[in-house]
Amino acid sequence: MNEQRLWVSPVADLDSLTERKAADRKRMAAIVKDFVDAHGVEESVIRAGHLDKSEICVDIHVTRGLKVTVDFAGKSAFHRADNTFVLSWHFDTDSDTCLSDAFGNINNYHFRKGTQVARGMEQLLHCLQFSIGMAATGEAFDEVRTAAHAVEMAPRRIMWAEERAKMQEARNAA
């Protein structure tokens, strides 16, 4: 993780912002990006969304492959209420890291996904700060589960590497 820095909110009342307004969505995304960068994440990127043209997303890469995307959905109302954010924490496929029970609501089958729901910007930033902080101290991760996952995945990773090599060889031959 990168070094943390002091973060000061640019808006007195964060919950006055609404993702239903284009200008607010852009501002909310910029606030989230600045906030997580101040908390030392490895990378954060603002991008256009996939659901509709009005959606703006912030992809956040924390550490050890832990990632989450915050989306500001604009007009899309098919999956949640206004200013309600569903944070679906997950890992890169190249990472074997698993979450600890302390992280909160995690998938208890493979321990590689966790979910948080935040209502409003204040709660969203609180959830991000909590989870990023746990990752920074290592509390978010379970080393025993991580080791077991690495052992389980080793044969698959070898097979996938062989398949990629065959595909690359076929492309080179063509």
Secondary structure, 3 states (H helix, E strand, C coil): CCCCCCCCCCCCCHHHCCCCCHHHHHHHHHHHHHHHHHCCCCEEEEEECCCCCCCEEEEEECCCCEEEEEEECCCCCCCCCCCEEEEEEEECCCCCCCECHHHCCECCCCCCEEEEEEECHHHHHHHHHHHHHHHHHCCCECHHHHHHHHHHHHHHHHHHHHHHHHHHHHHHHC
